[in-house]
């Protein structure tokens, strides 16, 4: 019964609220009952609750990482300065046909890092290969085991991975096979997801979403099926779109029936609406931004992985001018190497700053809103997650302001975005449960996890080195295809590069 719910009173902290003073938040208590915030106010009565003293602390809504893949967590630190299409050569085989124990461990590692950095929800757009019930259960159970909230969207596609390459016919057959040439059936994947969502309905820490891989990897039948499934279950949709320069060329060259636009392709097949979130969106045109804003569709920006994978910089200021909604993400552990929304927020503000030489808006509070409420909105969960409000889920972190990052304390929003790294976090609450308490994880044994991962890596790394060696012959062909992309004029600039690089736009 409701009256029997466990109550915890977080007493005496500075409570960061989006609609309050974002620089100097008010001093207040937060009463948690069960998995929700019951009351926020001054000098709340204890009423038999467990009391946690959070004086000299800032209480902040839990971050929502709105674009993440747990399938390559163990590849952290293996890549540097490698274009996306090259990177696929190595990461695709390391994410397929893994043991169930490896799938469990990689899920736990990513979730643990997320929790320690104040990320209380991850949108796991997971490549489960093969897409089986056994694998799916391992992932969902791992999130439950560690206590991390997940918006889960196993990726679906019916055009093989070679479809990511613009000039695929120029690659020898054996190089094409390295990337993947096997097509999957659209209906069987959609039926599988529909069954799983009914078998394991959303509850507690589990939320569902629909994850078509990318427009160029989904036929019209699959796009329409994803739109129908999202409508039937009232879910958000996440899809990689315009991540690289090659992808806008593919849209223009192969999707002429849709005015050379992936956005119009999705629109024609029922996917452009309030449910849609396009991940990355580096090479989105202004016309397409206006289409998305009119449809209340959004983008999830992953600046750090886009920079590391040499994809370019998303046009933040144009998206803001168009009125598009925005969430923030960290992407893969091999693509940005860390699940840290403080880095994502800082990149958002810094890249916006160098996008216009004139004085601009103060964006720190906006970055925080995008990293919390904006992320919740991508999954249609913005009325229960992403803010410190009465009745919302109790997902938040406490930040110890005795850390030097807060000496002196001048602005909560600015110092959270520009100064904080996650080092000052000492408590993390998810669904009303203290999963990190006094900097210690309360849900799993970290030393056991470390030991298990170290044992696993003794076989994982040799396997990866074999994959790396087997890809050497592909590199000259990939370089030729890459140079062709960059020597073609498209009329958009999303890159900071050497002058006179080929004939294309930088």
NURODREN-151895 format. One record per residue: z, x, y of N, C-alpha, C in turn. Coordinates in steps of 0.02 Angstrom, whole numbers, plus 50000, padded with zeros to 5 digits. Example, Ala and Ser with C-alpha at 12.3 -4.5 7.8 and 13.67 -1.06 7.14 Angstrom:
# residues 2
503905066049716503905061549775503905066049835/503545064249888503575068449947503945064550002/
//
This chain:
# residues 506
500005004249940500005000050000500005004450062/499745001450119499675005350181500335008150205/500875004250198501515006550222501795012350182/501525013350122501775018750079501385025250088/500885025350133500485031350143500915036950171/500775042950146501135048850173500965049750246/501475051350285501375052450357501555059550375/501135062450418501255069250443501185068950518/501675071550554501665071650627501535078650651/500975079550685500805085950716501055085550788/501565089350803501955088150863501855093550916/501665091150975501695095551033501095100051045/500495098051023499905102151034499485099651092/499005103751112498505101651161497925098351122/497805091951134497345088051093496665087751128/496155090951098495495091151127495125084651111/494975080951164494605074651156493975074851199/493415072751171492775073451205492755069651272/493115064051276493105060051336493705061451382/494075066851366494635068751408494475074951449/494985078451471494905084651507494735090151457/494105092351457493875097051406494095104151421/494335105351481494575112051498495325112751490/495695107651508496425107751500496645101251466/496585100951400496765094851363497495092951371/497625086651361498305084151370498755086351311/499395086951326499895088351276500085081751241/500035081751174500165075451137500335076951065/500565071751031500695072050958500145068150923/500025069950860499565066150818499925064150755/499955057550742500245055050681499685053450631/499705056650574499225055450521499555051250467/499225045850448499465041650394498915041250341/499065043750282498545043950230497995048650252/497385046050256496815050350274496565048950345/496955045250385496715043450452497215045350506/496955045750567497375046750625497665039950645/498315039350640498635032950654498765032250729/499015037650760499225037050830499165043850864/498955043750927498965049650969499345047851032/499875051551048500265049951107500825054951118/501185053951170501735058551188502385056351155/502745061251129503415060051101503415054351050/502955054651002502925049550950503545050150905/503835044550885504415044850840504225047550771/504665051250742504515054350677504475049250622/504905044450621504875038950573504825041150501/505165046350482505155048750413504565053050395/504145054650444503555058750430503735066050423/503335069850386503385077050387503165079450456/503555083850487503405086250554503135093350552/502555094450583502265101150589502245102850663/502595108050681502645110150751502005113850771/501635110850818501015114050841501055115550916/501655117050939501705119551008501315126151013/501035127351071500605133251083499985133151038/499775127251021499165126450981498685121551016/498055122651003497535117951022497305114250959/497285107650962497065103650905496345101350920/495885103050875495175102150887494865098150830/494405093550845494075089950790493745094850742/493745093050677493415097250628492665097850642/492395103950634491685104950644491285101950586/490675099850602490225097050551489595101250550/489505105050497488925109250487488365104750461/487895102950505487405097750489486785100450454/486765106850439486215109450397486465115650360/486495114950294486775120250252486495119450182/486425124950147486225124850076486715129250037/487055126449989487525130449950487195134349894/486535133449883486225136349824486135143949829/486195146949888486105154249890486705157849922/487295154849915487895157849943488005165049918/487825166349855487945172849826487445178149850/486935175949888486435180649915486635183249984/487225181550007487465183950072487375191650077/487095193950132487055201150145486495204750109/486045201150076485515204450038484865205150078/484825201850137484195201850175484315203550248/483805206250279483835207450351483125207650379/483045204150436482415204150474481805203050429/481805197150398481275195550351481005188550367/480355187750381480085181050394480215176250336/480255169950353480455164850304480025165150242/479365165650249478925165350191479045171250144/479225177050170479415182750128480065181250092/480535178650130481205177250105481185172550045/480715167750048480655163049992480485166549926/480115172049930479935175749869480555177749829/481095179349864481695181949832482225176649818/482285171849865482835166949858482675161349809/482045159249805481885153749760482075155149687/481905160949660482095162149589482835163049579/483205165049632483925166149624484325159649631/483975154049644484325147649650484165142949594/483735145049547483505140449495483775142349426/483915137249386484125138349316484735142849310/485245141249348485865145149348486355142149298/486875145849282487395143149239487825138249279/488145133649243488575128949278489155132449312/489405137749282489955141449313489725144749378/489125147449379488865150349441488785145049495/488535139249477488455133749525489135131749553/489635131449511490305129849535490555135149584/490495141449565490765146849606490415147349673/489755146749674489395147249738489585141449784/489705135549755489915129849795490605131049825/491065133649786491745135049810491755140449863/491355145649855491345151049904491125148449972/490575144749973490335142050036490825137250068/491135133050027491625128250052492245131650079/492485136750045493075140350068492955143650135/492385146950141492225150150205492185144950261/491865139350245491795133950294492475131550318/492925130150271493585127750289493965132750332/493915139050314494275144250352494005144850423/493395142650434493095142850501493125136050536/493535131550510493635125150543493085120050531/492645121350481492135116550463492435111850411/492525105650429492835100850384492325096650346/491685096950367491155093350333490535097750331/490225098350271489585101750266489055096750243/488465097350272487895093450249487515098050201/487635097150137487345101650087486675098850064/486135101650093485455099850073485265104550017/485445102549958485485107249902484855107149859/484605113049846484065113849798484355114449728/484395109049692484635109049623484035109549577/483945115349546483355116449504483585118849435/483495114549384483215107849386483705102749414/483435097049434483835091649462484125087649404/484745089349384485055086149326485735083349345/485965078649305486615075549315487175080649305/487095085049257487605090149244487715094549305/487175097149333487225101349392487545097449450/487305091349460487555087349515488315086349510/488545084849450489265083849440489665090249455/489395095849436489735102249449489845103049524/489325101649564489365102649636489865097649667/489795091349652490235086249681490955087649661/491065089549599491745090949575492045097049609/491615102049624491865108049658492095106349729/491715102249764491935100349831492595096449828/492665092149778493285088549770493865093349753/493725098249711494235103049691494525106749751/494095108949796494335113049852494535108749912/494295102449914494515098049968494055098050029/493435100050021492955100050077492545093650076/492445090750135492035084750141491295086750139/490885082850104490185084550096489745078550109/489205079650146488645074850152488105077750107/488015074750049487635077949994486935075049990/486435079449994485745077249988485355082149945/485375081349879484935085549837484215084849859/483875090549868483195090349895482695087749844/482205083949870481665081449828481005083449859/480505084449817479835086549839479355085449781/478735083949797478235083249744477605087449758/477655092049806477155097249817477505103949805/477235108349764477595114449745477715119149804/478135124149792478355128649846477775132449877/477235133649840476665137049869476385133149929/476555126749932476345122649989476645124850055/477135129350053477425132050115476975137350146/476475139650110476035145050134475395142050162/475245143750224474665140850257474015142550222/473915148950204473285151250174473385152650099/473655147950064473835148949994473235151049951/472635148649967472045150249926471845157549932/472095160949983471945168049991472405172449948/472925169449919473385173249878473145173249806/473185178949771473015179049699473455174149660/473205171949603473565166949563474275169149545/474355175549527475015177949507475515177949565/475255178949626475695178749685475885171549700/475415167049692475575159949701476115157649652/476075160049591476565158049540477265160749557/477295166449592477945169049613478305164049658/477925160749702478235155949747478345149249714/477915147449667477995141149630477395136649637/477105134749582476505130549583476605124049543/477205122749521477325116849480477495110849523/477115105549516477255099349552477735094949513/478145091149549478615086549518478425079449534/478675074749496478515067749504478975064549556/478685061049604479075058049658479535052649632/479265047949593479665042149572480255044149530/480175048949485480735050849441481305053949481/481135057749534481665060649575482035055349615/481655050749644481975045449683482395040849639/482155039349580482545035249533483185038849513/483135045349504483725049349487484255048849542/484045049749605484515049449660484825042549666/484415037449659484675030549664485205029349611/485075031749551485555030849496486195034749510/486135040849535486735044949547487165042049602/486855039249653487235036349707487605030049685/487345026749635487695020949607488225023249556/488075028549520488545031149470489155034349503/489035038149558489575041349595489535039049667/489745033049681489675030249749490085034249800/489855034049862490195037549916490915035049922/491375039749922492085038249932492455044749941/493025044349973493425050449983493035055750021/492935061449989492595067050021491835066950012/491585062349972490875062149956490495057049998/489995059450034489515055250068488815057350046/488345052650045487675054150024487185054150082/486625057650073486075057550120485435058650079/484865057750111484225058750078483915065250104/483655069450059483415075950079482715077750056/482185074550083481515077050069481445084150096/481145088550057481165095750074480845097050142/480215095150150479835096550212479215092150210/478925090550267478325086350266477765089250223/477675095850228477125098950191477265099550116/477855097450094478015097550023478135090549996/477965085550036478075078550015477445074450027/477195071249974476625066849980476835060450017/476355056550041476535050150072476965045650027/476835045649962477235041649917477975043649918/478095050149920478785052549920479115051149988/478755052350042479025050750109479225043350113/478785039050091478925031850092479515030150047/479535033349989480095032049943480755034249972/480765039950007481375042250039481595037450094/481115034950133481285030150185481585023850155/481285021450102481545015350069482245016450040/482355022350010483005023749980483545024350034/483365027550090483845028150145484025021250173/483525016950179483665010050202484105006350153/483955007050089484325003250039485055005150037/485205011650049485895014050045486205015350114/485825014050168486065014950236486295022250248/485815026850240485975033950242485545037750293/485795043450314485405048050354484905051850311/484395054650344483865058450310483815065250344/483765070550304483705077350329483075080450299/482665083650342482045086550318481875092750361/481705098350328481485104250364480825102750400/480785104150464480175102550501480045107850555/479445110450556479225115250607479705121250613/479885123950555480335129750557479955136050578/479325136750557478945142850572478285141150606/477985146250635477335145450668476795143150619/476835145650557476345143550507476355136050497/476945133050504476995125850489476655121550541/476655123650604476295119650654475545120450644/475325126350622474615127250606474415122950546/474845122550496474705118250439474645110950460/475085108750505475045101850529474385100650564/474185105250606473575104250645472955104650602/472975108950552472375110050512472295105250453/472845102750427472815098750365473035091550373/473305089750432473545082950442473195079750502/472525080850505472125078050559472165070450564/472265067150507472315059850508472945057550545/473405062150559474025060550595474055064450661/473465065650690473405069450753473695076450747/473675079150686473925085950676474675086650687/475045081250674475765081150689476165079050628/476655083050609477115081050556477545075050576/477695074650641478105068950664477705062450656/477075062550674476665056550666476535055150592/476505060350551476445059350478477055055550452/477645057650473478255054150451478285047150481/478065046550543478055039950575477615035050536/477035037450516476555033050481476815030650414/477295034350386477545032550320478285030550321/478505028150379479145024750383479765028950391/479685035450407480275039750409480515041150480/480125039550530480325041050599480745035250626/481395036050621481855031050647482535034050659/483035029950669483705032350687484045036250631/483775036050571484065039650515483835046950511/483275048450543482935054850532483255060550571/483335066150536483565072450567483105078050543/482775081350590482345086950570482725093450581/482755097450529483115103750533482655109150560/482915113150606482585118850638482175116750698/481605113350688481205110650743481035115850796/480875121950774480715127350821480055125950857/479545123650821478865123050847478675115750862/479175111750877479065104850897478755104550967/478245100350976477935099751042478315094751085/478205094951150478565090451195478365083151181/477735081951166477525075151149477905072551088/478005076851039478375074850978479115073750994/479385077651040480085076551061480165069651091/479685067551132479715060951162479675055451109/479245056451059479195051651003479865051150967/480185056750955480815056750919481365053450960/481385055151024481905052151066481835044551068/481215042251073481095034951075481315031551010/481285035250955481485032450890482215033750874/482585036950920483285039050908483335043650847/482815047650836482835052750784483105059150815/483395063550773483725069450800483515075850767/483745081350796483615088050770484285091350753/484275095550702484845099750687484625106950699/484925110150749484715116850770485105122150733/484735127150708485035132550668484805139150698/485035140550759484755146150797484845152850761/485425153950730485555160550702485095162150644/484975157350600484515158750545483805159150570/483625155050620482945155450648482805162250679/483315165150710483215171850739483165177150684/483615176650635483615181750583482985181450540/482725175450528482125174650487481485174750530/481555176750593480975177950637480555171750648/480885166050650480525159750659480405157950732/480855160150776480795158550847481405154750872/481355152250933481915148950966481745141650979/482155137150956482045129950968482065128451043/481635124051067481595122451138482155117851161/482745120651168483345116651182483285112551245/483065115651299483065112151363482555106351363/481995107351330481505101851325481785096151284/482155097651230482465092351190482965088451232/483355092051272483845088651315483485084251366/482935086851395482565083051445482255076751414/482035077351351481735071651317482255066451296/482885068451293483425063951273483525063651198/483305068851162483415069151090484145070351074/484385067251022485065068950998485025075250956/485595078950955485605085550925486245086550885/486175089550826486745092250789486635099750780/487135103250757487085110450747487225112150674/486895117450650486995119650581487005127150575/487225129550518487265136650503486735138950454/486455134350415485935135850366486215140150309/485765143350272485965147050212486415152950226/486795154950176487185161150182486735167250179/486145166750151485685172550153485265172450216/485245166750251484845166250311485225167850374/485855166150377486265168050435486905171550415/487045171650349487585175550319488285172950330/488375167750371489055165450384489045158050399/489545154550375489645147550391490165147150447/489915147550508490365148050566490045144250624/490325138650641490045134550694490205137250764/490695141650768490815144950832490215149150851/489935152650803489315156350815488745151650834/488695146050798488165141250812488215138450883/488825136850904488915134150971488755139251025/488965145451013488835150651063488085151951069/487735152151012487005153051014486665147451052/486905141251042486625135451077486665136651153/487245138651177487335139651249486955145751274/486975151151237486655157351259485895156651261/485605153551210484885152851208484645147751260/485045142751274484885138151329484895141951395/485365146551403485425150251465484815154651478/484555157851426483975162251438483315158551433/483345151951427482745147851428482545145851499/482975147051547482825145151616483215149951662/482865153451708483215158251750483645155151805/483555148651818483935145351871484625143251846/485105142451891485755139851869485685133251833/486065132351779485985126351738486625122651727/486615118151679487205114251663487725118451627/488345116451634488875119451593488855116151525/488685119951473488525117051408489065117851355/489615121051371490115122251318490375115751288/490545110851331490795104451305490255100751266/489625101451288489075098351252488985101551183/489045108251180488985111751116489525109351068/490135108551093490675106051051490545099051026/490265094951069490115088051049489555087950997/489055092251006488515092750957488775095150889/489255099650891489525102650829490015098150793/490195092550823490675088050794490385080950789/490395077250844490115070550845489365070450832/489015075350859488295075750847488135076550773/488525080750739488435081650667488605075350629/489145071950650489325065650617488775060450626/488475060250685487945055350698487345056450653/487195062650634486625063850590486685059950525/487315058850503487435055350439487665048250450/487615045750513487835039050530488585038150519/488965043550529489685043550518490075044650583/489745043550640490035045150705490585040350727/490695034950689491245030450706491865031750663/491835037250625492415039050585492545046550582/492055050650601492125057950600491905060850667/492155066850681491905070750738492305070350801/492855066650801493265065950861493985064750842/494425066350888495135064750879495265058050913/495235052750872495345045950896495755042150844/496145037550867496525033250821496035029250778/496165029250713495735025850665495205030250634/495075036050664494595040750635494915044550577/494485047250534494735051450479495115057450508/495645059350474496055064950497495735071450473/495235073650511494875079950499494935084050562/495345089350561495425093350621495725100150604/495725104550654496025111250646496535112250701/497005116750689497455118950742497325126350755/497295128050819497135134850841497735137850876/497965143450851498545146850877498365150350943/498615147850997498425150451063498825156651082/499225159151035499545165651046499065171351030/498495169650998497985174750986497705177151054/497505183451056497275186451119496645183051145/496285179451103495695175851127495885170551179/496525168751181496755163551227497195166351282/497145172851292497535176251344497065178951397/497025176051456497375169951478497005163651455/497335157951462497025151651444496765148451508/496095147851513495775144951572495365138751557/495075138351496494665132551479494625131851404/494815126151378494775125051306494045125151284/493615121451317492915121051295492575127851298/492645131251354492295137651362492555142951315/493205143051305493485148251261493365146651187/493325140351170493135138651101492425140951086/491975140251135491275141851124491135149251133/491395152251186491205159051204491685164351178/492305162551162492815167551145493055166951073/493175160951050493455159950984492945161650930/493195164550875492765166250818492975162550754/493545159250757493845156250698494465160050677/494575165850708495145170050690495815166650705/495835162250755496465159250777496655153050738/496215150750694496355144650656496915145950605/497435141950607497965142950558498075136850513/497845130950534497905125050492497245121050495/497035118550438496445114250435496635108050394/496485102250422496635095850390495975092350374/495885090250313495295086550292495525080250255/495315074550279495495068150248496255067450243/496595069950295497315069450298497695074650258/497345079150225497655084150181497615091050212/498165094550214498175101450239497855106050186/497225107650195496885111950147496965119350164/497085120750228497295127450250497945126550288/498465129950265499125129250297499385136250311/499535137650373499765144450393499295149750366/498645148250371498095152850352498015153650277/498375149850237498315150250164497975143950137/497505144950091497185139250059497665136050011/497745129450015498235125949974497925122749912/497265122849906496935118949854496695122949794/496505129149806496285133549751496625140249758/496615144149705496875150949706496315155749728/496375158349787495835162549814495745168949774/496275171649749496215177949711495845176649645/495975171049614495605169349553494865168449569/494715165149624494015164249644493685171049656/494025175349691493755182049706493605185849641/494065185449595493975188949532493385186249492/493325179549491492775176449455492105178249485/492065178349552491435180049585491265187349573/491755191749577491625198849565491345199949495/491615196449446491365197049378490645194549374/490505188949406489835186149404489315190749436/489515194049490489035198249526488815204349487/489185206149435488975211849393488315210449357/488165204049347487515202249317487035199549369/487295196549422486875193549473486465198849510/486785204249530486435209349570485875212749530/485985214949468485425217649429484845212749422/485005206349414484475201249410484085200949475/484455201149531484125201049596483685207249606/483925212949586483535219149594482895218749553/482915215649496482305214649456481815210049493/482075204849524481655200349563481345204149621/481755208049655481505211849713480935216549692/481025220049637480515224649614479865221049595/479945215249565479355211449542478955208649600/479245208349660478905205449718478525210649759/478575216949742478255222149782477505221049789/477175218949735476455218149738476245212449783/476705207849797476535202049840476535203849914/476875209149933476995210450004476365211550045/475875215450022475255216250062474895209650073/474895205350024474565198850030474945194350079/475605194650075476015190650120475935193050192/475885199650201475795202350269475135200150299/474605200050259473965197850283474005190550305/474315186350265474385179250283474805178450346/475325182450351475775182150409475395184250473/475005189550469474625191750527474115186550549/473815183050500473345177750517473675172150557/474295170650539474665165450575474755167550648/474935173750658475105176050725474495177950767/473925178050737473315179550777472945173250797/473225167450781472905161050796473245157850856/472855156050905473125153150967473335145850955/473935144050977474165137150969474415134051035/474515138051087474725135251151475465133851158/475875136451112476605135751117476915142751113/477455143551150477825149951147478545148551125/478745151651072479425150751046479715157551025/479415162951050479595169451023479685174651078/480135179251066480215185051109479995191051068/479465194351088479175199451044478845204851085/478565209751050478165214951083477575211751117/477375214551173476765212051206476165214051165/475635209951173474995211351139475045211351063/475455206951036475495206350963474945201650941/474405204350918473835200350897473545196550956/473195191250942472865187150994473225180551006/473745179250967474065172650973474595172551027/474905166751035475455165951084476085169051055/476485171851099477135174351077477675169251091/
//
